């Protein structure tokens, strides 16, 4: 309850700020997105216990090099095949995030061999988006640190102290420091979308993706089904993942109408991953460390609700994740809150 109260205190001022935004087409805006995920929504304090990210996506660009902040780097991809196709609209996204993982027995200061390692992941990301009204491509580069450098222990202690809760005692056994580099690609489609998005409607957003790096290496296949009133003219809002960037509106004439109306929708999302590497289960890449035997296939099932009003969208998802390693006592449930504001 304390966590929900804290999130509400952050969300409502942001929504008030969005109300003051001018009534322009979202295609002319950049998008700020705040992500927060925690297993407290599932009544636990273990495994993937917390994730947070702040992302910013540029306004619509004709070329990546037109971005005022990282165009010098992003522009290197303007001449590449496919990404450089003149038929696409483009966005550049930058993000910073942190994820943390703990075992079930957080009161034991000693290493617990059959439970997942303590671990943190602090990273920055650069995303390149090229899209049309019915398809969106994302190429994302994440670089960061695993281990004490991630400051996951300090973050968790700070939050637990603020909420009057006891902190886990085994962080001295966390994975060692390691620089992590990941490259991810995702392709998503919009099927059965209504060009006007007015009134009741539904759409389906299937996607495929892959991630390569020393933190994660896996392939993913999934889809999101949405049903509601005045659906937002975008590609949905997923949980924090390797290939997810800030939501971007579709560059079309329907962008302005949905931005100036109140809408809501229910959504169901499913994703399966074939996993070759997960540093948070396999342990450090270049040194000996605590590790567990992971399962090669993991699935996420999500149910959620979202509201969109003027130039903002707020969503909540309840996520069920299958067991990730041998000996894990139960599947995991956690909650995901996402707030996007188009400036």
Secondary structure, DSSP 8 states (H G I E B T S, - for coil): -HHHHHHHHHHHHHHHHHHTS----GGGS-EEEEEEEEGGGGT--SEEEEEEEEEEE---BSSGGG-TTTHHHHGGGTTSTTTT-TT-EEEEEEEEEEEEEE-S-TT--S--TTS---EEEEEEEEEEEEEETTEEEEEEEEEEEESGGG-HHHHHHHHHHHTT----S-GGGS---EEEEEEEEEEEE-BS--SS--SEEEEEEEEEEEEEESSEEEEEEEEEEEEEES--SBS----S-TT-----B--STTHHHHHTS-EEEEEEEEEEEEEEEEHHHH--SSS------B-SEEEEEEEEEEEEETTEEEEEEEEEE---BTT--S-EEEEEEEEEEE-
